Every structure is written in C-alpha cells, then in structure tokens.
C-alpha cells in the first residue's frame, strides 16, 4: 500500500510536468546580405525551470540539439549554432555541474542560401527540468526569410513512455525475488527503528578503531578530573552540545544554499597540500616520541596548553 502511494504521487507529478509548457520558442531572421541570414531562436523559460545547453559533459542532462532540414541543399550552414551566456552551476537533479539557461536564452545560426527560399525549417530537441521533474520535448522551427517572427508550438515526447506500444521490455533474471517487494516483512526490515539500531551498533564498533579507542580514557579522565560532580556533568553536556552543533553547522548550509558545492568538505579532506602538512607534523611528533629529539615548552604555559589541547581534542 505504501509503495503504491509513492508511485501514485510520482506519476501525478510526472503528468503535471508533462501537461505544462515551461519553454516557448520564437523565431526571427536577420538579413546580413543578399544571400546571408542570421536565424535567431529565442527561448522563453518559466520561473524555476532550466533549459540545458548544447554543450554538456556526459553523465548529466540531454543537451539541446538543432537539426536543420536541408534535403534540397538550398542553403549552407556557416559554423555551428551559437548560444547566449549560460549558467554553470551544480544541478540538484543530476548531482553534477551543468550548463543551462534560466528565464531566457538565444540561439543563432548563420546561413548562406543557394536558391531563393521563403523559409528555413529546423527541429530543436531539448530537455528541461525543475527541482521535481524533467521533460523531453521538441519543436518544429520555421524561419521566415522575410524577417517576420513566429511563435513555435512544442511537441511532447515524454508522454510516449506511457503508451503501450512503447513499452520497455527487459529480460530479468531471478524473477522469483520480485515477489518479496510487497511483503510486509521486507518493509519492516527497512523501518526507521531498524536503521537506528544498525547505526547505533555501527557507532559502537567504530569505538574500537585505532583512531577512536585510545581517546576513550582521555575523554573520561577529562570529565572526571574535576572534584565537583556538577562541573563534570556540565562539561559532558557541553561536549554533547558541541558535537551536535558541529554536525549541524556543517550540514545545514547545504539545505538552503544551492550555490554551495556539496563536495567541498570532501575536497578539503582530500586536499594534497593539507594532508602533506599534517603528515609532516605527525612525523615530527613521532620522531620526538621515539627520542630522537625533545620538543620542549616553557613550564609556565605547559599545564594550560595541555588543558586547552585536551578540551580541543574532546570537542
């Protein structure tokens, strides 16, 4: 029942996207010379929708494509289709950087006619997305060489996936496993309670790692070093609050600011220069521990420094 509900919601959202017409096109022609013309296609894009560029890296959206009808060889294309300035930004749909347009974009193509023609025909195939759904459409473009403008009607391609004659046939193996998808026990095994228990057990196992286990006595001794039981409890509460605060402060900005690259923390932690710096620091301390030399600190500030270091490590 739960699965059916989510499928219904997804289908409803998909059809909502299909029924919309978020991208409209207008065509114009600018005469350059007697036989040279500039074909101009203007895309008007609704708010919160994105029309993707012609130049996209693999693994993301389907790039916009122009196909000119030149069966009669009545004109020659001069160069490729040029597009207006696009936005290069992290795309929440494809989880990669994409080049796309918002609000409005312009595409231009230079041609040189060989014979007298009244108009030029072309097809633009494109993908557009908002933060919920994506649509795949094409539009038949007509460029009147007399300079008059036309508003173009879009053809919906995405609705084809719901037609029976376009059904996708996949040769599945181990089809007996599909019978368990509606089994209530399968849904229970993925409940939040089980996920919490598994996460808690994973956290306990993480305590046994070489990086964490030696810190346990250090942490306990910090909390129990004060004679006052009230002070020890206060330090423990502050310790927990700071852990929660650190994780929240590092994660909350990604939910509100799309401009932040979600890979920035991973980039910092894997930065070669930063890791080499810490490697050198650890090697220097390691040789000191082995007795090759001694790193001394003035006794007046040693105790205070140790206490601050312990507090920093615990937090």
Secondary structure by P-SEA (a helix, b strand, c coil): caaaaaaaaaaaaaaaaaacccbbbbbbbbbccccbbbbbbbbbbcccbbbbcccccccccccbbbbbbccccccccccccccccccccccccccccccccccbbbbbbbbbbcccccccccccccccccccccccbbbbbbbcccbbbbbbbbbbcccccccccbbbbbbccccccccccccaaaaaaacaaaaaaaaaaaaaaaaaccccccaaaaaaaaaaccccaaaaaaaaaaaaaaaaaaaaaaccccccccccccaaaaaaaacaaaaaaaaaaaaaaaaaaaccccccccccaaaaaaaaaaaaaac
